[in-house]
């Protein structure tokens, strides 16, 4: 979130070289998988029918939702990437392959992707990436839309690497399967509690590799530092992303080379215009699903949303009781913050807003009662400097119109819980069946820039915390009760807990 000045850039250039880049070591077997990540897939691995020929069928719909996308990086390109999987670690009888292996010029690794289809829902599976140096790992297949079984979803944002290239704090929790020298309290807590949640959503700001200049004395080493931090961070996160569904959308730290000015000609390619983010998550984040509803109008709107989706920047997915929309608050709407940095656009004019309108209008609350929207930059916050007014102008009315239950943001480096609010006014019903969305900020997961203190508390503020790193857990209890907990990363203490009550009596909401 912090942006450097040209004066600071020039100071960095003038500094002597007193440090070297410590890349993660390259394995002898270049097929060794790293940075493994799982995501809900929006298809079943078969060729989709064109939307104008699609005939809705609940059995077909359910089959399409029983799929997972698995991505990983290697230190050489693959002509054919394959994964074996099954319901027993000793019998991986299913196989899936792909020819997808992509990179960019300043990256040392290639991103690979395979879709694991035909999965039974909410079932323990095991997978092994085909390599001489890989292991069998477990995962839980996604719940289909309409499954009313309670489940937990974690929310993290603004999460950076830990260690000599990142954090300087001394607090470290010992997690056996997370590298001790890179251990991070939030990642460590997610690892310790791996069995307590099924999904993670991460709306923006990964690794903070673009802040390499804050630690490295020489800007001339910028390209190597940037890639080293990225490799270290995504491998540090792999104990989480390789076992749990991990859904991503972009933040400002993925956007562009604004810390080291373009005039200095020191910008790594991966740092330009979301390049690394696109390569890392572009093949794994899903197109929106076909409609969960038997309502013909909902099906039409859902197909429209599919055409306007541009993953990994904006898209939606469904999981059990939840319909989740991931937004791009950086580009592709009027006066978007990062459009000034020559970033984007990633769709045609107005396409993200057309997607959001069509997608939200297609949600059938009898199937997925809870609607969650996640983006990076908030417009309600205790920090007035970082409120995104252009985001509010673009998105808020649509969230209210379609009765979104919870809006999730980051960008401000702390944790906040706000009352349901619309147009700056708290909903008089509070947490009991409000019409306005409830808002939370989960930007306190931890990064090199540190936490942001609580400057003020607008009247709709109910909880604000910036003492230590923290994150949030959403507990989908039933179709009327959503519990929101904020967790202290170092101790696991519940810092704040609240329950949102919504009736969801109308299958389609228009306010």
VOLUM-991638 format. One line per field, with one value per residue (C-alpha): residue in one letter; x, y, z. Coordinates in Angstrom, 3 decimals. Layout:
! residues N
type: c(A	...)
xx: c(X	...)
yy: c(Y	...)
zz: c(Z	...)
This chain:
! residues 511
type: c(X	X	X	X	X	X	X	X	X	X	X	X	X	X	X	X	X	X	X	X	X	X	X	X	X	X	X	X	X	X	X	X	X	X	X	X	X	X	X	X	X	X	X	X	X	X	X	X	X	X	X	X	X	X	X	X	X	X	X	X	X	X	X	X	X	X	X	X	X	X	X	X	X	X	X	X	X	X	X	X	X	X	X	X	X	X	X	X	X	X	X	X	X	X	X	X	X	X	X	X	X	X	X	X	X	X	X	X	X	X	X	X	X	X	X	X	X	X	X	X	X	X	X	X	X	X	X	X	X	X	X	X	X	X	X	X	X	X	X	X	X	X	X	X	X	X	X	X	X	X	X	X	X	X	X	X	X	X	X	X	X	X	X	X	X	X	X	X	X	X	X	X	X	X	X	X	X	X	X	X	X	X	X	X	X	X	X	X	X	X	X	X	X	X	X	X	X	X	X	X	X	X	X	X	X	X	X	X	X	X	X	X	X	X	X	X	X	X	X	X	X	X	X	X	X	X	X	X	X	X	X	X	X	X	X	X	X	X	X	X	X	X	X	X	X	X	X	X	X	X	X	X	X	X	X	X	X	X	X	X	X	X	X	X	X	X	X	X	X	X	X	X	X	X	X	X	X	X	X	X	X	X	X	X	X	X	X	X	X	X	X	X	X	X	X	X	X	X	X	X	X	X	X	X	X	X	X	X	X	X	X	X	X	X	X	X	X	X	X	X	X	X	X	X	X	X	X	X	X	X	X	X	X	X	X	X	X	X	X	X	X	X	X	X	X	X	X	X	X	X	X	X	X	X	X	X	X	X	X	X	X	X	X	X	X	X	X	X	X	X	X	X	X	X	X	X	X	X	X	X	X	X	X	X	X	X	X	X	X	X	X	X	X	X	X	X	X	X	X	X	X	X	X	X	X	X	X	X	X	X	X	X	X	X	X	X	X	X	X	X	X	X	X	X	X	X	X	X	X	X	X	X	X	X	X	X	X	X	X	X	X	X	X	X	X	X	X	X	X	X	X	X	X	X	X	X	X	X	X	X	X	X	X	X	X	X	X	X	X	X	X	X	X	X	X	X	X	X	X	X	X	X	X	X	X	X	X	X	X	X	X	X	X	X	X	X	X	X	X	X	X	X	X	X	X	X	X	X	X	X	X)
xx: c(0.000	2.902	4.213	7.793	8.881	11.396	13.721	13.676	14.286	17.368	18.674	18.395	20.314	23.083	23.504	26.476	25.906	26.203	23.746	23.149	20.006	19.273	17.056	15.359	17.627	16.834	16.309	18.315	15.050	13.571	10.158	9.838	6.554	6.592	3.994	1.123	-2.336	-5.925	-9.054	-12.702	-13.112	-16.034	-16.121	-15.729	-12.784	-15.002	-15.700	-18.464	-21.500	-22.055	-24.372	-27.130	-27.252	-27.094	-30.030	-30.051	-30.034	-29.421	-27.492	-25.251	-24.834	-23.768	-21.248	-19.672	-19.155	-17.355	-13.978	-10.809	-8.066	-4.547	-1.672	2.036	5.367	8.459	11.941	11.474	8.646	6.345	4.986	2.501	1.612	-0.239	-1.799	-2.984	-5.802	-8.308	-10.111	-7.293	-3.613	-2.767	-5.049	-4.766	-6.783	-7.802	-5.465	-5.710	-3.219	-2.732	-0.302	-0.558	2.907	3.504	6.146	7.499	11.021	12.204	10.689	12.741	9.689	6.804	3.192	1.388	-2.314	-4.552	-8.309	-9.307	-12.864	-15.568	-15.148	-17.762	-18.673	-17.318	-15.162	-11.586	-9.305	-5.588	-3.408	0.144	1.692	3.527	7.187	10.144	10.156	6.555	4.392	0.786	-1.250	-4.865	-7.648	-11.416	-13.463	-15.828	-19.355	-21.975	-24.278	-27.277	-25.375	-26.556	-23.830	-22.088	-18.516	-15.831	-14.115	-11.005	-10.284	-6.768	-5.510	-2.283	-0.145	3.617	6.685	8.419	12.191	15.248	13.500	10.388	9.488	11.752	9.606	10.861	7.630	7.664	5.397	6.934	4.991	6.860	5.940	6.398	10.010	11.163	13.315	10.326	7.607	4.829	2.287	-0.761	0.468	1.503	-1.970	-3.618	-1.335	-2.081	-5.825	-5.860	-8.756	-10.944	-11.787	-12.447	-11.847	-9.636	-10.387	-7.563	-8.712	-5.437	-1.820	0.429	4.088	4.861	7.666	7.350	8.618	12.015	13.603	12.755	15.229	17.735	20.470	20.876	18.081	20.206	19.315	15.592	14.614	16.323	14.961	11.416	11.467	13.213	10.552	7.740	9.243	9.812	6.338	4.320	6.315	5.878	2.114	2.039	1.209	-2.100	-2.771	-1.773	-4.427	-7.252	-9.306	-7.582	-9.379	-7.513	-8.232	-5.821	-4.633	-2.486	0.758	0.175	-0.518	2.577	6.070	5.270	7.821	10.763	9.827	9.729	12.219	14.850	14.224	14.524	11.070	10.996	8.555	6.600	5.894	4.310	0.547	-0.243	2.073	3.089	-0.431	-1.846	0.675	0.313	-3.491	-4.775	-5.278	-6.566	-9.300	-12.693	-15.179	-18.518	-20.674	-23.780	-26.810	-27.739	-31.362	-34.162	-35.418	-34.991	-34.217	-31.515	-29.986	-29.899	-28.248	-25.759	-24.742	-24.337	-22.096	-19.976	-19.345	-18.306	-16.102	-12.341	-10.624	-8.400	-9.492	-13.246	-15.303	-17.614	-17.822	-20.294	-19.521	-22.270	-24.475	-22.289	-22.151	-18.856	-17.924	-14.269	-13.823	-10.981	-10.898	-7.752	-8.873	-11.833	-14.307	-14.517	-11.589	-10.178	-7.082	-4.532	-5.667	-3.415	-0.461	-1.016	-2.470	-5.337	-7.925	-8.679	-12.134	-14.122	-15.451	-17.929	-17.517	-16.706	-19.814	-21.946	-20.558	-21.383	-24.927	-25.648	-23.958	-25.724	-29.099	-28.703	-28.227	-31.037	-31.138	-33.035	-29.855	-27.060	-28.605	-25.408	-23.883	-20.349	-18.498	-14.730	-12.399	-9.200	-9.877	-12.647	-14.849	-15.820	-12.936	-11.495	-8.677	-10.014	-6.888	-7.384	-11.139	-11.780	-14.478	-14.346	-14.894	-17.922	-19.314	-18.868	-19.963	-21.980	-25.390	-25.188	-24.285	-27.289	-29.646	-29.115	-29.017	-25.374	-24.953	-21.265	-18.591	-14.971	-11.971	-8.287	-5.791	-5.930	-3.472	-5.650	-8.899	-12.281	-15.924	-18.500	-22.263	-24.400	-24.252	-25.370	-24.476	-22.654	-25.646	-25.846	-28.836	-31.304	-31.864	-28.232	-27.262	-30.874	-32.070	-30.599	-31.091	-27.593	-24.426	-22.241	-18.582	-15.341	-11.674	-9.115	-5.896	-4.032	-2.564	0.942	3.504	6.749	4.902	3.475	0.103	-1.881	-3.139	-6.804	-7.160	-10.883	-14.022	-17.037	-20.350	-20.871	-17.583	-18.063	-14.546	-11.107	-7.794	-4.183	-2.114	-0.989	-1.488	-4.969	-7.417	-11.088	-13.103	-16.587	-18.721	-21.715	-23.893	-27.156	-29.168	-29.995	-26.897	-23.368	-20.800	-17.787	-14.771	-11.508	-8.520	-5.190	-2.624	0.015	-2.255	-5.430	-7.488	-10.882	-10.626	-14.189	-17.206	-20.550	-23.445	-25.325	-28.961	-30.677	-33.992	-33.384	-37.099	-37.033	-35.235	-34.234	-33.497	-33.927	-34.048)
yy: c(0.000	2.378	4.170	5.462	8.867	9.498	10.898	7.580	5.726	7.824	7.225	3.487	3.804	5.691	3.066	0.669	-3.004	-4.734	-7.598	-10.352	-12.101	-15.465	-17.292	-20.468	-23.317	-24.993	-28.763	-31.333	-32.723	-29.798	-31.500	-31.042	-29.213	-26.023	-23.393	-25.908	-24.327	-25.595	-23.775	-24.506	-25.186	-23.814	-26.713	-30.475	-30.638	-31.185	-28.700	-26.317	-25.849	-22.337	-20.435	-20.123	-23.909	-24.649	-26.488	-26.346	-29.696	-30.089	-33.350	-31.758	-28.677	-30.721	-32.669	-29.455	-28.296	-31.408	-30.321	-28.786	-26.935	-27.650	-25.366	-25.630	-24.220	-26.003	-24.900	-26.185	-26.100	-29.125	-30.354	-32.418	-31.917	-34.766	-35.482	-38.817	-38.723	-40.873	-41.429	-43.545	-42.565	-46.109	-46.128	-42.976	-44.474	-41.268	-39.228	-35.790	-34.008	-30.610	-28.942	-25.624	-24.413	-20.643	-18.167	-14.654	-13.460	-12.485	-15.512	-18.606	-20.878	-22.112	-22.254	-25.523	-26.366	-29.460	-29.887	-32.807	-33.632	-36.168	-35.709	-36.726	-33.599	-32.904	-36.032	-36.674	-37.118	-37.575	-36.375	-36.758	-34.493	-36.782	-36.150	-38.128	-35.850	-35.330	-36.714	-37.811	-34.994	-34.810	-32.362	-32.060	-31.820	-28.806	-28.798	-28.408	-25.354	-26.142	-28.243	-26.756	-28.415	-25.838	-24.980	-22.363	-20.003	-18.011	-14.516	-13.075	-10.043	-8.033	-11.060	-10.887	-13.066	-13.626	-13.721	-11.768	-10.623	-9.542	-9.247	-8.109	-9.018	-11.780	-13.615	-17.043	-20.028	-23.451	-25.266	-28.433	-28.333	-24.604	-23.494	-22.216	-19.448	-18.103	-18.819	-16.260	-16.049	-15.928	-18.675	-20.640	-20.305	-21.368	-24.410	-25.302	-25.105	-26.796	-29.084	-26.217	-24.625	-25.660	-22.536	-19.429	-16.234	-13.745	-10.429	-8.859	-8.126	-11.191	-11.441	-7.688	-8.491	-4.981	-3.681	-5.292	-1.823	-1.443	-4.164	-4.293	-1.619	-1.748	-1.094	-2.740	-6.079	-5.342	-7.955	-10.770	-9.573	-9.382	-12.938	-14.314	-12.906	-14.270	-17.762	-17.766	-16.496	-18.867	-21.848	-20.653	-20.556	-23.993	-25.972	-24.081	-23.657	-27.251	-28.687	-26.136	-24.351	-20.953	-18.253	-15.088	-11.658	-8.743	-5.857	-2.810	-4.653	-6.829	-3.833	-2.104	-0.790	2.354	1.939	2.057	4.646	3.773	6.513	4.494	1.514	-0.951	-2.506	-6.343	-7.654	-9.623	-6.373	-4.694	-4.744	-7.720	-9.988	-12.364	-12.450	-13.376	-16.174	-17.550	-17.519	-16.915	-20.561	-21.731	-19.233	-20.288	-18.958	-18.501	-21.581	-22.210	-21.213	-23.165	-22.210	-23.755	-20.227	-19.438	-15.752	-16.660	-19.054	-16.331	-13.845	-16.484	-17.181	-13.437	-13.225	-16.093	-14.127	-11.017	-12.748	-12.232	-14.500	-14.052	-10.396	-10.757	-13.932	-15.821	-19.282	-21.246	-23.443	-25.005	-22.230	-19.425	-17.536	-15.612	-12.815	-11.764	-8.215	-6.163	-2.796	-1.746	-1.354	-1.640	0.873	4.678	6.394	3.061	3.670	1.662	2.820	5.812	3.400	2.222	-1.025	-2.815	-2.762	-6.484	-6.278	-4.050	-0.763	-1.368	-5.144	-5.731	-3.823	-5.674	-8.920	-7.924	-6.866	-10.068	-12.335	-10.976	-10.968	-14.692	-15.859	-18.079	-17.712	-20.981	-22.692	-20.402	-18.116	-16.267	-13.786	-12.596	-9.983	-9.615	-6.942	-5.245	-1.539	-0.595	2.458	2.184	2.146	3.729	4.983	7.912	8.215	4.854	4.870	4.218	6.630	5.505	1.920	3.063	4.920	1.824	-1.014	0.038	0.485	-2.935	-4.593	-2.959	-3.571	-7.331	-7.699	-8.741	-10.037	-9.421	-7.335	-8.280	-6.015	-5.526	-2.763	-1.113	-3.068	-3.965	-5.774	-4.042	-5.026	-2.501	-2.555	-3.060	0.313	1.999	5.470	6.207	5.442	2.377	0.129	0.679	-3.088	-3.631	-7.300	-8.505	-8.956	-5.723	-4.636	-3.150	-5.265	-5.792	-4.784	-6.200	-5.439	-8.237	-6.415	-7.263	-10.616	-9.113	-7.759	-5.779	-2.447	-3.269	-2.518	0.717	2.273	3.065	6.775	7.259	5.234	6.172	5.589	2.307	0.840	-2.080	-3.571	-2.301	-3.980	-3.186	-4.572	-7.821	-9.734	-11.145	-12.585	-13.557	-16.776	-16.856	-19.618	-20.518	-22.006	-22.348	-20.397	-17.651	-17.315	-16.288	-15.969	-13.690	-14.198	-12.251	-14.336	-13.249	-14.984	-15.564	-17.031	-18.212	-16.062	-14.946	-11.163	-10.438	-12.554	-11.528	-13.218	-11.796	-12.912	-12.822	-14.435	-14.943	-15.460	-14.204	-16.415	-13.339	-10.022	-6.645	-3.634)
zz: c(0.000	0.748	-2.344	-2.609	-3.845	-6.608	-3.938	-2.093	-5.359	-6.052	-2.546	-3.159	-6.410	-4.646	-1.928	-2.108	-2.811	0.566	0.104	-2.421	-3.584	-2.026	-4.480	-3.289	-4.472	-7.790	-7.328	-9.254	-10.606	-12.524	-12.609	-8.813	-8.113	-6.058	-5.065	-5.336	-5.237	-5.427	-6.571	-7.279	-10.979	-12.957	-15.426	-15.529	-17.876	-20.921	-23.668	-22.615	-24.804	-26.152	-23.837	-26.451	-26.773	-23.070	-21.563	-17.777	-16.071	-12.328	-12.743	-15.389	-13.204	-10.203	-12.274	-13.476	-9.915	-8.792	-10.116	-8.729	-10.550	-9.348	-10.266	-9.525	-10.660	-11.953	-12.972	-16.505	-19.013	-19.353	-22.658	-20.686	-17.016	-15.295	-11.908	-10.501	-7.944	-6.087	-2.797	-1.360	-1.094	-2.208	-5.246	-7.375	-10.197	-11.996	-14.159	-15.727	-17.978	-19.581	-21.957	-20.085	-18.997	-19.077	-17.934	-18.574	-19.320	-15.813	-14.060	-13.281	-13.127	-15.295	-14.083	-14.802	-14.445	-14.538	-13.848	-11.613	-12.667	-11.844	-8.101	-5.573	-3.588	-0.088	-0.194	0.946	-2.080	-2.612	-5.468	-6.738	-9.327	-11.737	-10.978	-9.685	-6.654	-5.481	-2.713	-2.230	-0.678	0.603	-0.221	0.246	-2.942	-3.128	-1.775	-4.470	-4.431	-2.255	0.280	3.588	5.679	7.927	6.918	7.601	5.179	6.137	4.837	4.525	2.660	2.491	3.294	2.736	3.050	6.376	6.855	5.772	2.590	4.424	8.078	10.868	13.882	16.175	17.013	15.371	15.911	15.318	12.605	11.595	7.920	7.359	6.863	10.291	8.825	6.907	9.437	9.581	12.366	10.057	7.734	10.812	12.343	9.066	9.073	12.685	12.112	8.704	9.663	10.893	7.532	3.934	1.828	1.906	-0.009	-0.504	-2.020	-3.022	-2.101	-2.207	-1.121	-1.280	-3.699	-5.146	-1.791	-2.412	-2.355	1.362	2.316	-0.519	-0.637	-4.414	-6.861	-9.547	-7.941	-8.188	-10.779	-8.891	-5.549	-6.900	-8.244	-5.165	-2.840	-5.020	-5.139	-1.402	-0.549	-2.726	-1.511	2.079	1.474	-0.213	2.980	2.885	-0.827	-1.641	0.696	0.783	-1.862	-2.174	-4.183	-5.215	-6.680	-7.267	-5.119	-5.744	-4.977	-8.024	-10.259	-11.533	-10.989	-9.048	-6.251	-8.651	-11.227	-14.890	-15.689	-13.825	-16.131	-13.287	-13.347	-13.457	-16.059	-13.476	-11.646	-14.689	-15.208	-12.921	-14.985	-12.214	-10.759	-14.184	-14.641	-11.122	-10.825	-14.343	-15.283	-11.897	-10.992	-12.435	-14.912	-13.092	-12.858	-14.829	-12.793	-9.685	-10.229	-12.283	-12.948	-16.658	-16.103	-13.589	-16.111	-18.749	-16.392	-15.256	-18.855	-19.379	-16.320	-17.656	-20.834	-18.903	-16.282	-16.551	-14.024	-12.092	-11.993	-11.540	-11.344	-8.995	-7.524	-5.420	-2.461	-0.364	1.029	-0.378	-3.649	-3.649	-6.050	-6.359	-7.678	-9.130	-7.338	-9.242	-12.877	-15.259	-13.847	-14.011	-12.237	-11.070	-8.898	-10.870	-14.293	-13.569	-13.440	-17.017	-15.666	-17.380	-18.732	-18.774	-20.287	-22.580	-21.228	-18.417	-18.562	-14.881	-13.802	-16.344	-14.952	-11.375	-12.282	-14.210	-11.685	-8.597	-10.334	-11.114	-7.508	-6.247	-2.446	-2.122	-3.345	-2.138	0.505	1.414	-1.042	-0.297	-2.345	-1.877	-3.244	-2.186	-1.627	0.854	0.801	4.464	6.941	10.062	7.817	5.785	3.618	1.984	1.387	-2.290	-3.423	-7.055	-5.862	-3.878	-6.888	-9.066	-6.802	-3.738	-5.381	-7.031	-3.712	-2.071	-4.991	-4.928	-1.148	-0.746	2.800	3.472	1.726	2.450	1.840	2.686	1.758	5.193	7.329	10.294	11.107	11.220	11.604	10.509	10.819	7.722	6.002	2.797	1.533	4.780	7.013	9.234	8.589	11.475	11.688	12.549	12.456	12.490	8.919	7.465	3.863	3.597	3.325	6.374	5.812	7.202	6.533	6.816	5.957	9.147	8.072	8.059	5.616	5.483	5.652	9.077	10.637	10.366	13.589	14.126	13.344	13.844	14.393	12.291	14.027	12.154	13.493	15.906	16.080	15.064	15.890	14.963	17.846	16.199	12.971	12.532	10.023	9.848	9.773	8.237	9.747	7.592	10.338	8.395	5.835	8.350	10.540	9.484	12.254	11.665	13.922	13.984	15.064	16.558	14.355	17.027	19.718	17.984	20.358	19.083	19.208	18.111	17.241	15.780	14.023	11.068	10.868	7.450	6.546	2.777	2.200	-1.405	-3.932	-5.958	-4.272	-5.945	-3.600)
